[in-house]
Amino acid sequence: MARVTLDNVTKRYEDVVAVDEMNLDIEDGEFVCLVGPSGCGKSTTMETIAGLTKPTEGTVHIGDRDVTTLPPKDRGVSMVFQNIALFPHMDVYENISFGLRLRKYDKDEIDRRVEQASDVVQLEGMLDREPNELSGGQQQRVAIARAIVREPDVFLMDEPLANLDAKLRVHMRTELQRLHKQLDTTIIYVTHDQAEAMTMSDRIAVINAGELQQIDPPLTCYNEPANLFVAGFIGSPSMNFVEGDLTASGLETEHFDLAFDPGDIEPVDDGVTMGVRPEDIYLERNAGSVESGSELIEARTDVLEPMGDEIFVYLTLDGASSEMMTSDEASAASNQLLMSVDPDTDIAEDESVSVVLDRSKIHLFEAASGEAITHGIADLSARHLAGGDAGAAAEAESGGQHE
């Protein structure tokens, strides 16, 4: 195992900045996913760690060594790529052992490592098969075993499941989690698939335009996004966003208002963006379990999308049509809200409905900078009171009664 540290790593290609002052500190044995849209710089970041790309500025440390100028073979890393790249004329044993044979390991050591790696990835009895006799998942396991036999300090995986079908990807995600627990080694995993990032990693590093936006555990990125980009990227379908203005009495938007005490939130001159996820919007008749529901918001259902375990309901706030918007476009439109309801909910298209928002799950962001202001507005007043006098806050909450 080894700790991986990137200190102000920047990579430029002439006038294009692929990675911009990247600072990452990945602990021994940690599983970290680098996630972001295509072209955001996540693969370039990994290639810099691997030594396939030399940074323009900054340093890379693996363990206690500065490896910034070392070639890939001397860094103690193994890579698994999206393109599996097995040798078609070699059997599984030969493919797995290829790197060891190049390094002139003795036969007994090669056999020991290949047997151990094949046991880990469940390839027993397949070592004499050719790659064309294997399924896609089995071929990917061979590629992973080929990385394991080197016994590296760090595994680097660049979208290794992207070419597999959906069912096999889910299965291989489980296999990789099991592999991580068994090997107890550091894994850095690049993906654009947030489901992979959310389910497998100890922490997610969200990257956009070459800049690190947030690095936190998956649920922290989901529940407490650092900015608008993270809020919109993490979660499928995307978070709903509505522009508005913060006032002394709450939030005012074009189509509805939310009353609350902003407490000690600083005034925002350029306005704010409210964010709420589809699962945190409730029909009035189903809002009994919401402890802190908002005021009623009148809307009309537009399009319903049954998904099996839930129904996505597109709501319009002023009677306008969504005009065949995608779910992400609808959640970002000023007069649109996307709501998720149970599959047995009695609801139809073009129906007038009243909905409430879960105030504890409402996010506020600065409209100009996109930076998060607060996550949850249900307890702002209580926090404001507690900030002035914690004892008074507790007494007020209990009605002033003492036993």
WOBEL-V165713 format. One record per backbone hydrogen bond with DSSP energy under -0.5 kcal/mol. NH is the residue of the N-H (numbers start at 1). CO is the residue of the C=O. If there is no record, write none. Layout:
# WOBEL-V165713
((NH & CO) (NH & CO))
This chain:
# WOBEL-V165713
((2 & 153) (4 & 26) (5 & 61) (6 & 24) (7 & 5) (7 & 59) (8 & 6) (9 & 22) (10 & 57) (11 & 19) (13 & 16) (14 & 12) (16 & 13) (17 & 15) (18 & 11) (18 & 16) (19 & 11) (20 & 210) (21 & 19) (22 & 9) (24 & 6) (24 & 22) (26 & 4) (27 & 25) (30 & 27) (32 & 30) (32 & 187) (33 & 203) (34 & 189) (35 & 33) (35 & 205) (36 & 191) (40 & 37) (45 & 41) (46 & 42) (47 & 43) (48 & 44) (49 & 45) (50 & 46) (51 & 47) (52 & 47) (53 & 47) (56 & 10) (57 & 10) (59 & 7) (61 & 5) (62 & 65) (63 & 3) (65 & 62) (67 & 60) (67 & 65) (68 & 60) (70 & 67) (74 & 71) (75 & 72) (77 & 72) (78 & 154) (80 & 156) (84 & 82) (88 & 86) (90 & 87) (92 & 129) (93 & 127) (95 & 91) (96 & 92) (97 & 93) (98 & 94) (98 & 95) (101 & 97) (102 & 98) (103 & 99) (104 & 101) (105 & 100) (110 & 106) (111 & 107) (112 & 108) (113 & 109) (114 & 110) (115 & 111) (116 & 112) (117 & 113) (118 & 114) (119 & 115) (120 & 116) (121 & 117) (122 & 119) (123 & 118) (126 & 123) (129 & 126) (131 & 90) (133 & 130) (134 & 131) (139 & 135) (140 & 136) (141 & 137) (142 & 138) (143 & 139) (144 & 140) (145 & 141) (146 & 142) (147 & 143) (148 & 144) (149 & 145) (150 & 147) (151 & 148) (153 & 76) (154 & 76) (155 & 186) (156 & 78) (157 & 188) (158 & 80) (158 & 156) (159 & 157) (159 & 190) (162 & 159) (164 & 161) (169 & 165) (170 & 166) (171 & 167) (172 & 168) (173 & 169) (174 & 170) (175 & 171) (176 & 172) (177 & 173) (178 & 174) (179 & 175) (180 & 176) (181 & 177) (182 & 178) (183 & 179) (184 & 180) (186 & 153) (187 & 30) (188 & 155) (189 & 32) (189 & 187) (190 & 157) (191 & 34) (194 & 192) (197 & 193) (198 & 194) (199 & 195) (200 & 196) (201 & 197) (202 & 31) (203 & 31) (204 & 216) (205 & 33) (206 & 204) (206 & 214) (207 & 35) (207 & 205) (208 & 211) (210 & 40) (211 & 208) (213 & 206) (214 & 206) (216 & 204) (220 & 217) (221 & 217) (222 & 218) (223 & 219) (224 & 220) (228 & 370) (231 & 227) (232 & 228) (233 & 229) (234 & 230) (235 & 233) (239 & 231) (240 & 276) (241 & 331) (242 & 274) (244 & 272) (245 & 252) (247 & 245) (247 & 250) (250 & 247) (251 & 258) (252 & 245) (253 & 256) (254 & 243) (258 & 251) (260 & 249) (260 & 258) (262 & 260) (265 & 262) (269 & 267) (271 & 268) (272 & 244) (273 & 365) (274 & 242) (275 & 363) (276 & 240) (280 & 277) (281 & 278) (282 & 356) (284 & 354) (286 & 283) (287 & 284) (289 & 286) (290 & 287) (291 & 289) (293 & 290) (294 & 357) (297 & 355) (299 & 353) (300 & 316) (301 & 351) (302 & 314) (305 & 312) (307 & 310) (309 & 307) (311 & 341) (312 & 305) (313 & 311) (313 & 339) (314 & 303) (314 & 312) (315 & 313) (315 & 337) (316 & 300) (317 & 335) (325 & 322) (330 & 326) (331 & 327) (332 & 328) (333 & 329) (333 & 330) (336 & 333) (337 & 315) (339 & 313) (339 & 337) (340 & 278) (341 & 311) (345 & 342) (347 & 345) (350 & 301) (351 & 348) (353 & 299) (355 & 297) (356 & 282) (358 & 280) (359 & 292) (359 & 357) (361 & 358) (362 & 359) (363 & 275) (364 & 374) (365 & 273) (366 & 371) (367 & 271) (370 & 366) (372 & 226) (373 & 364) (374 & 364) (376 & 362) (376 & 374) (377 & 359) (378 & 359) (380 & 377) (383 & 379) (384 & 380) (385 & 381) (386 & 382) (387 & 383) (388 & 384) (388 & 385) (389 & 385) (393 & 389) (394 & 390) (395 & 391) (396 & 392) (397 & 393) (398 & 394) (399 & 396) (400 & 395) (401 & 398))
